[in-house]
């Protein structure tokens, strides 16, 4: 049965990871529905929402019969609809803390008193009354990073998350909480209604409020997110660049609160509801791709790296025809590219992040490519168990890394030897230990065509076949291992898959 977006009335959603800042229903009245694509249009890389290849109101999200009969991809798979992003959130948080512990060491000087002759004479008499000398010994001690809250306020749990109370009023009674959406690494997210609207504001309007954890580092991250959003919105006063709108901020019992416009559900929920295990119609993916890359192109122009693109952080309106990128909690200015191997959720993490290679906005293009594959297939493209496993899966998809990138990467020698062999970490089921095996990979073994093209027994129409081949080429350019050679957001907007 094929679902039409215009007839959908989704139930309230409860995201698994509200680090994605999933916002509540009710589409803002000032947001125009985008028009369908036209092959005769002049390419507009900065196109507004009404000029983009958006999903028409009667657009089918579900796949047709031909699109359902795809090749069965070999290897371990994780279905996009079943994946819980919070599974990796705790693991990566602990890894970040461990990295900080290893790096944050200081030398402590300790004075030890010893008999002068004892320094040389191992047979010195215990009763010797010779003078003692002081020797200074330097010892390294780790600075333990804390993940606990820096507050004793009963409003927060031990990790600093605000204890949500339904029907509680926030910001002097302006908002009333009526639903808890969940929590991510940085904050909890709630639905609320506006009880005290400003002049011209609709009464009882719904908003989403992101309540940041009461840690000093999280508070600073929340302020940074608000500043970045304001910077992006100042460069998009007409709200045409497909980024969620921040309305205002306030503080509540020691917690920074960010108030966002209301939207419906995230793309993981869309896939779960309308394309579970099989993915969405390719025309829907095409329309979402266009809007997503308008957002990414805007980010690059303003000099911002999102650093957490995934289906959970992309929201749609009630009609499912308008997309907006959200959750900039990990975002930063492009000039602030600090090397860290755990930036971005693991399945969407670009190779340059893992290898410690200088990164820029190209990492968002990689994550977008992984996301779009997931929308179309309903499957995670690179379900790596670790950074090491992620690199192996990347090479199975795209072939070997070039030696220049390996040499320049901070962690290149961790994963590759001098001959370019990859140090693959495998778990030995007999001993229960991890073992390292050298792997030489030259060509991809499970490339995109193999994964996405249907079997020869499936007859596709010429226009369907052409669109699918164009999509494969589009993804192939998004997923180039070398970030310097990867397609940019501006180039993506004029690619035949989007422009026709």
N, C-alpha and C positions, 0 to 999 in steps of 0.2 A: 504494500500500500504506500502511495507516495504522498508525502505531507507537503502542503502548500503553506508558505510562511504567512500569507495574509489571513489564514484561518486559525492561526496558532494562538492559544492562550496559555502560556506556560505557568506552571505552579511555582510558588516561591522556591527559590533555589537555596541550597546550603552547600557552598563550596568546601572542598576538602582543605584548601589552603588559602586563607584570606590574606596571605601576603600578596595575593593577586588583586586585593581590594575590589572584590566583586560588589557591584552596586545594585540597589533595589530597582524594582520596576517603575514604569511611567516614564515615557520618553519626553524630554523637554519640548515644549511647543515651538520653540524658536529654531529647532534643528530641521532643515529641509531634507526630504528623502531624495537620495541621489538618483540621477537618471540612468537608464541602461546604456551600455557601451555602444559606440558607433564606429565602424571601421573607417568612416570618412572624416572623423574628427582630426583636427590638427593636434599632435601630441602636446599635452600640457603637463610637464613634470610636476608643477605645483598646483595642479587642478583642485578646485574646490569640491566639496561633497556633492554638489549638484552637477559637476562636470565629470565625475568619475564613472568608471565601469562598475556601478553598484548593482545590488540585487533588486530587481523589480518586485513590486508587491506580490505578484502572482508567481514568483520564482520558486522552482522546486528545489528544496534542500536535499531530498532523498535521491539516490542514484537510480538510473534506469537499469533495465535488465542487462544490457551489454556491459555497463560499467561494473556491475556486480561480479561478473565472471572474469576475475583477474587471476593471474598466476599466483599460486601459493608461494609466498616467500619462505625460504628455508631459514633455519636457525631459530634461536630463542626469540620470542616475541612478547611484547607487552602491549595490550590493547589500550588505546588512548582513553577510551571511556572508563576503563577500570583503574587507571593509574591514579594514585593518590600522591600529589606533590609533597604532602607533609611527611611522607616516608623518608625523603632525602633531606628535608629541612633540618631535622635534628642532627643527622649524620654530618652534614656539611658544617653546621654550626660548631659541633665538637671538633671537627678537623681544623676549622679556623682558629679555635681556641688553642689547639695543640700546636699549630704553627706559631702562634703568638708566644706560647710558652717556650718553644725551642729558640726563637729568635730573641726573646726578651730575657737576656741573662746579664748579670752584673758581676764584677769581681769584688770580693770582700777580702780585706786585708785582716789577717789574724796573727796576733803576736804569740809566739811559743817560746817559753823559757827553757834553755838547755845548758848543761855544763859545758864549758868551753872545750875541755879535752874530749868530752863524749862525742863531739862531732867527728873525731878521727879515731878514737880508741874504743873498739868494741868490747875490750876487756876491762874498761875503767871500773874501779871499785865503787860499789854503791855508796860507801861511806865517805867518798871523796868530798872534801870541804872546799873545793876550788870554786872561784866565782862563776856566776851564771851569766849567760849572754842571751839577748833577745833576737829571735829570727822571725822575719816577716814572711808569711806564707799567703799567697793569693789563691782564693777558692772561688769557683764559679757557682753561683746560685741562681736558679730560675725565678723569674717574677711570675707568679701564678696569675693568669687572667681569670677574671670572675665572670660568670654568666648570670649571677644573681642580681636582684634589684638593689639599687643604692638608696632604698627608702624603707622605712619601717611603717609606712602608711598602710592601714588595713584595707585600703581600696585596691591594693595590688596583691597578686600572689607572689610566691618566692622568686619567680622569674621576672617579675615586673609587669606582667599582663594585668590590665584592669579587670576587676571582678564585675562583670556585667550584671546589671539589675534591670530587668524589664520594667517598663513604665517609669523609669527614673528620668528626671528632667535634667538637662545639661545646659550650660551657658546661661545661668540665671532664668531658667524656665523657657528658653527660646525653642529648645528641641526636646522631644520625648521619645525615648528608645522603645521600640516595639518588637525588635527581632535582633538576634545575634547571628551574624553570618559565619563567624569562625575567626581563626587567628593564623597569622603567618609569622615569619621570623622577626619582623619589626613591630607588629601591632595587631590589635583585634579590630574587627570591623563590625559595625552595627547599622541597622536601619533605624531611621528616626523620622518623625514628622515635625514640621515647623509649626509650633504653637503660637509664636509671636512673629508673624510675617512683617517684613518691612513694607513701606509704601509701594504699591504696585505688585507685590509678591502674592502669589496664590496661597490662600490659607490651607493648612494641613498638607502642604506639599511634602513629598518624600525626598529624603536625602540619604546619603551614606556617610557615616562618620568613622574615620580611621583613628582609633585611640592608641597612640604610640606607647610602647613599654616605658616604664619609669626608670630606665637606666640612662646615665649621662650620655653614653655613646649613642643610644637609640634616639634620645631627645635631639641630639645634634643631627643625626641622620634625618629625623623628621623635619627639622628646620631646613635642612639642605634640600629635601624633596620639595618642600613648599616654595623655596626660592627658585628652584629649577622650573617648577610648574608655572610660577609667575613670569619667569623669563620667557618660557615658551608661549604663554598666553599673550604676552605683550607683542609678540611677533605674529600672533594669529588672532587679532581682535574680532574677526568675523566668524571665528569658530568653524573653520573649513579644513583643518589639517588633521582631523581624526585623532585628537588627543583628549582624554577626559578632562573636564573642567574642574579646577579647584575654586570653590566659592569663597571660603574664608577659613581662618584658623582661630582657635581659642584654647585656653587651658582649663582643665578640670581635675582638681585634686592631685596636682603634680604631674598630670599627663597632658602632653601636647595632643590636640585634636584637630584633624584636617577634615573639612566638610566638602564633599564632592557632589556633583550633579547625579541624578538617578538614571540608571540604565537597567537592562533586564538580566541577562545571564552572560557567562563567559563562553568562549568557543569550545572548551572541553565539555561543558554541559550541552552545547548545541550538538556536538558530535555524538555524545552519549544518547541524546534524545532522538535525533533524526538520522544518525548514521552509525549506530553502535556496531563495532567490529568490521564495518565495511566502508565507512567514511561518507563524505558528502558529494553531491553532484559537482562535477568539475567546473560547471559554469558558476556555481556559488563560490567555489574556491578561487576562481578567476576574479570575481568581483571583490571578494575579501582581500585578495592579494593586492589589488589596485589601491584600495583604501589604506591597507597596512603600509605600503611603500610610500604613500603620500605622507603618512606620519613619520616614517623613517627618514625621508628626504628633508622634512621640516626639522627633525632633530639634528641632522648633520649640518644644515644651514646655520642653525643657532649654536652649534658646537657642543651638543650634548650626546652622550652615549647612554642608552637605556640600560643595557647590561642585564636584562632578565626577560627577554622576549620568549613567550610560551603561550599556549592556548589559554591558560588560566588568567593571563594578564591582558587579554583582549576581550572587550565587552561588546555586545550588540544591543540594539534597541528592541522594543517590543515586537516590531514587525520583522526583525532579523535582517533588515536591509541597510543598516548603518552600523559601522564598526568604529570603535574607539580604543586606542591603546591606553593602558592604565598602569598603575603601580610603578612609580619611579623611585622607589625606596633604595634601589641599588644604582641609580643613575649618577652620573658625574659629568663634569666638563671634560671635553675630549682631551684637554691638555693635562688632565690629572690621571693619567694611565699608570696606576700603581700595579706592579706585577704581583698577582696573587692567583694561585692555581685553582681556587674554589669560587671564583666569580661566575655568575650565571648558574642556573639550575643545571645539574649534570647532563641530562639528556640533550640539552640545547646549548651546551658549552662548546665554544669554538676551539679549534686546535691550538691557536696562538695563546689562549688562556692557559690551557693545560701545560704547554711547553715553556711558558714564561717568555714568550716572544712579544715585542712591543705591539700594542693593540690600539685600535681606533674604532670608528663606527662600523667597520667591516664585520666586527663580531656580532652586531645586531642583524646583519644580512644573513650570516650563517644560521643564527637562531631562527630567523624568519623562514629560511628554507626548510629547516627541520619541522617547524610548525605547519607549514603548508603541506608537506608530505603527509603529516599526521591527519590533517583535515581531510585529505583526499582518500587515504587508505584506512583510517581508523586505527592505525598501528604506530607505535613509536619507531622512528627511523633508527636511532642509535641507543639501544637500551643497555648501556655499559654499566657494569657493576662498580667500576672504579675509573679513575682517570687513565690508568694503564689500559684497561679494557676498552675504554672509549677510543683511544688512539688506534688500537687494533681494528676496531669496527670501522673507523674512518678510513683506514688503509684498505680494508676489504671493499669499501665503497668507492674509493677514489685513487687507490694506488699509493706508491711510496712518497714520502716527503722529500723535497729537494735538500741536498746537503747544505746549501747556504742557510736555509731556515733552521736546520738542526744545529749548526755551528753558532748561529746568532742567538738561539734560544737559551735562556738562563738554565732551564732544566733539560736541555737537549741530551747531555751525557747521562742523565738519569734513565732515559728511555732507549738510547741508541749507542752502540759502540762505535769505534773509529771506522769500521768498515760499513756502517750504516745498518747493521743488523738490529732488529727491534728486540728489546728484553721483555718478552711476554711473561707476565706473572700468571701462573695457573695454580689452582688449588688441587693438591694431591689428596684424593679421597681415601687412600690407604693410610697415609701418615697423618693426614689432617693438616699438613704444612703447605705453605705457599712455595712453589718452585719456579725458578726462572728458566725459560727456554728461549734460545736465540731463534728468531724468525726472520727470514729474508723475504720481503714482499716487493715485487716490482710492478705488477699489474693488478687492477681491481678484480676481485673474484665474485662480487655480488653488486654490480653497478646498477644504476637507476633503471635502465631499460629492462634489465632482467627482472627487476622487482615490479615494475609498473605496467609493462606491456601485457595485454591479455594473451591467452593461448591462441594458436593459429585457428583453432576451431571456432573462435568467437568472431563473428562478422560485425565489423563496425562501419558506420557510414563514413564517407570521406571527410566530412566536416568534423566528426567526432575524433577520427584518427588523427587529423591534422592538429586539432586542439590538444590532444593528449601528447603528441610528439613535441609540440611547442612547450607544453608544461614540463616535460622531461628536460628539455634544453634549458628552460628557465631555472629549474631546480639545480641542474648541473652547474650553472654559472653562479648560483647562490652558494654552492657547497664546494668551491675551489679551496684546496687546502692552504695555499699561500694567500694570505689576506690582501697582499698587494695586487694580486691578479683576480681577485674576486669581483663580481659585478657590484657596482654601487647602486644605491637606491635610485639615483637619477637615471642610471642606465636601465634599471629594472622597469621604470615607468614608461619607457619607450620600447620595451621588448615586445615582440609579436604576440606573446601569450596574453599580455595585458591590453595592448593597443589594437590587436587584430590585424 
